[in-house]
Amino acid sequence: MNRKIRPLTLFYVLIAYVLMQLMWWGLLLVKAEPTKMGMVAGEFSVFLILVLWGAYAIKKSIQEEMALNKQQRNFLLSVTHELKSPLASIKLYLQTILKRDLDKEKQQSFIRNSLMDIERLDDLVENMLMATKIENNSYSYPKESFNFSETVKLVVDRHQNILQKRIVKADIAENVNLVGDKFTLELVITNLIENAVKYSADNSEIKLELFKKDNRIVLNVNDQGVGIPDNEKPKIFDKFYRIGQEDTRKTKGTGLGLFIVKQVLDNHGASIHVKDNQPKGSVFEVVF
């Protein structure tokens, strides 16, 4: 059975070989020229520092590349699952409608469920396209003045299908106007809501607040989910990053949602902070 040599293993072997060769040639030089021992020791120290510094930089680069490759593999698996699940559901609903003589109410129920799954697929595709455009710097963020309050309400109403097993409290101030890219800010609201739903249990409360404070616009999304450990909070906005270990994680997702949120808000000069909710859960606070 062929076994692949790990990159870090090969790296450590090469570094050990370089250091041994360096020490060997140093000893030979000292034996040949005993009076130059001080010079050899100085040169050896400088070279050793450079080798160790370079080794550390290369090792860090290799580890980052390996972590990124792992995240990309997990992303592909996640996307496959996220696509396959709603497609299978839509196929089953349509096959049932075709093969069985259902009453009108039942047919409409199946069609509504199919439309919800299609909307889920649409959100997934939008996230993937937007992440690609952000990475390529090909999105221009066309900005306009619009009623942000109405936009938040519309997004919440559109996502009632994913919120139906949660208790949702929306406290949205009227006529909060904002200058920005309406399309990408809708994505921000959508991803924050879906993130709250993803990590919350059924029948738990999700609270969304929009208000003005000290000439600033504040959007809060509070959940009563599992919360986010302090050591993971700085990482959650990285592309492909998802909380927890891949082999034990139960929540769905691609690791793109919060990455898009952060990039869009940075473009709008807004900030986002993650805090612990009480008694449990998380608070995502967006400040324009």
SVG drawing of the C-alpha trace seen along z (x, -y; Angstrom):
<svg xmlns="http://www.w3.org/2000/svg" viewBox="-60 -62 104 64">
<polyline fill="none" stroke="black" stroke-width="0.4" points="0.0,0.0 1.4,-3.3 1.5,-6.0 1.9,-9.7 4.6,-11.6 3.1,-14.5 4.4,-17.9 5.3,-18.9 7.2,-15.6 9.3,-16.2 9.8,-19.8 11.1,-18.8 13.5,-16.2 15.0,-18.9 15.4,-21.4 17.2,-18.7 19.4,-17.8 20.4,-21.5 21.2,-22.0 23.3,-18.9 25.2,-19.9 25.8,-23.3 27.2,-22.0 29.4,-19.5 31.0,-22.1 31.4,-24.4 33.3,-21.7 35.5,-21.0 36.3,-24.7 37.2,-25.1 39.5,-22.1 41.2,-23.5 41.5,-27.1 41.3,-27.0 42.0,-30.8 38.8,-31.6 36.5,-29.9 35.0,-33.3 34.2,-34.2 32.7,-30.7 30.6,-30.9 29.3,-34.4 28.5,-33.3 26.9,-30.1 24.6,-32.1 23.5,-34.4 22.9,-31.6 21.0,-29.6 18.7,-32.5 18.0,-33.0 17.3,-29.3 15.0,-29.1 13.1,-32.3 12.7,-31.0 11.6,-27.5 9.0,-29.1 7.6,-31.3 7.5,-28.3 5.9,-26.0 3.2,-28.7 2.5,-29.0 2.2,-25.2 -0.2,-25.0 -2.3,-27.8 -2.5,-26.2 -3.4,-22.9 -6.1,-24.5 -7.5,-26.3 -7.5,-23.1 -9.4,-21.3 -11.9,-24.2 -12.4,-24.1 -13.0,-20.3 -15.5,-20.8 -17.2,-23.6 -17.7,-21.4 -19.2,-18.7 -21.5,-21.2 -22.6,-22.7 -23.3,-19.3 -25.5,-18.5 -27.2,-22.0 -28.1,-21.5 -29.1,-17.9 -31.5,-18.2 -33.9,-20.8 -33.7,-19.2 -34.7,-15.8 -37.6,-17.5 -38.8,-19.4 -38.6,-16.2 -40.6,-14.2 -43.4,-16.9 -43.7,-17.1 -43.8,-13.4 -46.5,-13.1 -48.6,-15.7 -48.3,-13.9 -48.9,-10.4 -51.6,-11.0 -55.1,-12.5 -54.7,-15.1 -57.2,-17.7 -56.5,-21.4 -55.5,-22.3 -52.9,-19.5 -51.5,-20.4 -51.1,-24.0 -49.4,-23.0 -46.9,-20.9 -46.3,-23.7 -45.7,-26.2 -43.2,-23.8 -41.5,-23.4 -41.3,-27.2 -39.7,-27.5 -37.0,-24.9 -36.4,-26.9 -36.0,-30.1 -33.5,-28.3 -31.6,-27.2 -31.8,-30.8 -30.2,-32.2 -27.4,-29.6 -26.6,-30.5 -26.7,-34.2 -24.2,-33.7 -21.9,-31.7 -22.0,-34.3 -21.5,-37.2 -18.6,-35.6 -16.9,-35.0 -17.6,-38.7 -16.2,-39.9 -13.0,-37.8 -12.5,-39.1 -13.3,-42.7 -15.9,-42.7 -18.9,-44.0 -19.4,-47.8 -21.9,-48.2 -24.2,-50.7 -25.5,-52.9 -28.8,-54.8 -30.9,-56.3 -33.7,-53.9 -36.0,-53.1 -33.9,-50.5 -36.9,-49.8 -39.0,-48.6 -36.1,-46.5 -35.7,-44.8 -39.4,-44.1 -39.5,-42.6 -36.6,-40.3 -38.1,-39.1 -41.5,-38.5 -39.8,-36.6 -38.0,-34.3 -41.0,-33.4 -40.8,-29.9 -37.4,-29.2 -38.6,-31.0 -41.8,-29.1 -40.5,-26.9 -38.9,-29.9 -40.5,-32.7 -39.6,-35.9 -39.8,-39.3 -39.1,-42.2 -38.8,-45.7 -38.2,-47.9 -38.2,-51.7 -40.1,-53.4 -38.6,-55.4 -34.9,-54.6 -33.3,-55.8 -29.9,-54.6 -27.5,-55.3 -26.1,-52.0 -26.4,-49.0 -29.9,-47.7 -29.2,-44.3 -26.1,-43.4 -27.6,-44.8 -30.6,-42.5 -28.0,-39.7 -26.6,-40.9 -30.0,-40.8 -30.8,-37.4 -27.5,-35.8 -27.7,-37.1 -31.3,-35.8 -30.4,-32.4 -27.3,-32.2 -29.5,-32.8 -31.9,-30.1 -29.2,-27.7 -27.8,-27.7 -31.1,-28.0 -33.4,-25.2 -37.1,-25.0 -39.4,-27.2 -36.5,-29.4 -36.7,-33.2 -35.0,-35.3 -35.1,-39.0 -34.4,-41.6 -34.0,-45.2 -33.5,-48.3 -33.2,-51.7 -31.3,-55.0 -28.9,-56.0 -26.6,-59.0 -26.9,-59.7 -26.1,-56.0 -28.2,-53.2 -28.1,-50.0 -29.3,-46.6 -29.3,-43.8 -30.0,-40.1 -30.2,-38.2 -30.6,-34.4 -30.8,-31.9 -28.7,-29.3 -25.5,-27.5 -23.4,-30.7 -19.9,-31.2 -16.8,-30.5 -14.5,-33.5 -11.6,-31.9 -13.8,-31.4 -15.3,-34.9 -12.4,-36.4 -12.6,-33.6 -16.3,-33.4 -16.1,-36.1 -13.3,-34.2 -14.3,-32.6 -15.3,-28.9 -14.9,-29.0 -17.6,-27.2 -17.9,-26.8 -16.9,-23.5 -15.2,-20.3 -16.2,-19.1 -16.8,-15.5 -19.1,-16.5 -20.9,-19.5 -24.6,-19.0 -25.6,-22.4 -25.9,-23.0 -24.0,-25.8 -21.2,-26.6 -19.1,-29.1 -19.9,-31.9 -22.7,-33.8 -20.8,-35.7 -17.9,-36.2 -20.2,-38.1 -21.8,-40.0 -18.3,-41.3 -17.2,-42.2 -20.4,-44.1 -20.4,-46.0 -16.8,-47.0 -17.6,-48.4 -20.4,-50.5 -18.2,-51.8 -20.2,-49.8 -19.0,-47.7 -20.2,-44.4 -19.6,-43.0 -20.4,-39.7 -21.4,-39.5 -22.8,-36.9 -26.5,-37.0 -28.0,-36.4 -28.7,-33.8 -27.4,-32.1 -26.9,-32.6 -25.3,-35.4 -25.9,-39.0 -24.8,-40.3 -24.7,-44.1 -24.3,-46.1 -23.6,-49.8 -23.8,-52.2"/>
</svg>
